[in-house]
């Protein structure tokens, strides 16, 4: 058995804060663009991610970068990396 520990890079996403009412939690709306298989058009989809914000620096409307992290709660699986 080898003790080779592989370091997997964590995913980073950019988005806009749409809710900051909860304590130490923000909701980030992430926009994704992809090409439709049948019609070959550009299609946009959004998804909301709950992220942990320890210091409370992100405010409503801020552009932020979030990164994958350990589960903080039932919904929070992301952590605030920076406010752009």
C-alpha positions as CSV (number, residue, x, y, z in Angstrom):
1,X,0.0,0.0,0.0
2,X,1.5,3.3,-1.0
3,X,1.3,6.5,1.1
4,X,1.0,8.7,-1.9
5,X,-1.5,11.4,-1.1
6,X,-3.0,13.1,-4.1
7,X,-4.0,16.7,-3.8
8,X,-7.2,17.3,-5.6
9,X,-7.8,20.9,-6.6
10,X,-11.0,22.3,-5.2
11,X,-13.5,23.9,-7.5
12,X,-13.8,27.7,-7.6
13,X,-16.9,29.5,-8.8
14,X,-17.7,33.2,-9.4
15,X,-21.1,34.6,-8.7
16,X,-23.2,37.4,-7.1
17,X,-24.5,37.5,-3.6
18,X,-28.3,37.4,-3.6
19,X,-28.9,37.0,0.2
20,X,-26.9,37.8,3.3
21,X,-29.5,37.9,6.0
22,X,-28.3,34.7,7.8
23,X,-25.4,34.9,10.2
24,X,-22.1,33.6,8.7
25,X,-24.0,32.5,5.5
26,X,-24.4,34.0,2.1
27,X,-26.3,32.8,-0.9
28,X,-24.4,33.1,-4.2
29,X,-26.1,33.0,-7.6
30,X,-23.7,31.3,-10.1
31,X,-24.3,31.8,-13.8
32,X,-23.3,28.9,-16.1
33,X,-23.2,29.1,-19.9
34,X,-23.2,26.1,-22.2
35,X,-24.1,25.1,-25.8
36,X,-27.5,23.4,-26.3
37,X,-27.0,19.9,-27.9
38,X,-29.8,20.1,-30.4
39,X,-30.1,23.8,-31.3
40,X,-26.5,24.8,-30.9
41,X,-27.5,28.0,-29.1
42,X,-25.8,29.4,-26.0
43,X,-28.0,28.7,-23.0
44,X,-27.7,30.2,-19.5
45,X,-28.5,28.5,-16.3
46,X,-28.2,29.8,-12.7
47,X,-27.8,27.9,-9.5
48,X,-27.8,29.1,-5.9
49,X,-25.1,27.9,-3.5
50,X,-25.0,28.5,0.2
51,X,-21.5,29.6,1.3
52,X,-19.8,30.1,4.7
53,X,-18.8,33.7,5.4
54,X,-17.0,33.7,8.7
55,X,-16.3,37.4,9.0
56,X,-19.4,38.7,7.2
57,X,-17.6,40.9,4.6
58,X,-19.8,40.0,1.6
59,X,-22.9,42.1,1.2
60,X,-25.9,42.0,-1.1
61,X,-24.9,42.5,-4.8
62,X,-21.1,41.8,-4.3
63,X,-19.3,39.7,-6.9
64,X,-17.6,36.9,-5.0
65,X,-15.5,33.8,-5.5
66,X,-16.4,30.7,-3.6
67,X,-14.4,27.4,-3.1
68,X,-15.4,23.9,-2.2
69,X,-15.0,23.1,1.4
70,X,-16.1,20.6,4.1
71,X,-19.8,20.4,4.9
72,X,-20.7,23.2,7.4
73,X,-24.4,22.3,7.5
74,X,-27.1,20.6,5.5
75,X,-26.9,23.1,2.7
76,X,-23.4,24.8,3.1
77,X,-20.7,23.0,1.1
78,X,-18.9,26.2,-0.1
79,X,-16.7,28.8,1.6
80,X,-16.1,32.4,0.7
81,X,-12.7,32.9,-0.9
82,X,-12.7,36.6,-1.9
83,X,-14.9,39.5,-2.6
84,X,-14.1,40.9,-6.1
